[in-house]
């Protein structure tokens, strides 16, 4: 019966399996640490339906009659992250609602800058991406208010009769500083079921 002694160079299948498992756990821990080091925390809905990243130092706030989830920056209070979930026809898929540009323009006209709101908005970019079986539309807007300009990134996905619109918004003065982080946050939105 062979014994595995330290320094003997004998490798058993069990030893290799333990080493692989340990490497996998360490990789997972390092990935989690890198998200934290990058200044992002994770959020998962209580029902386990969706998850996303949000910036460290941001606080969740309750908004009655508004988005289902809202976070805002404690220092730059006009920076927000919001999730709106709308019921739609359960037989629809995102492509049936239109292209990324068509859906982006519809959101611009009806949600971001509806007539009479005092806001004007321009759809700067619209792109489609696939994550597994789901299609996401990633949208970028320049929003003009009477007293300032803002920038907004959003992602839209449809699943089981629910349209999820996840958006991050900031004033134009901070846009260059937070653009990459907001892109990471918005594209982190995922459906878990």
Helices and strands as residue ranges (DSSP letters): H 13-37, E 40-44, E 50-55, E 58-61, E 69-73, E 80-87, H 94-97, H 100-107, I 108-112, E 120-131, E 134-144, E 149-159, E 162-171, H 172-187, E 190-191
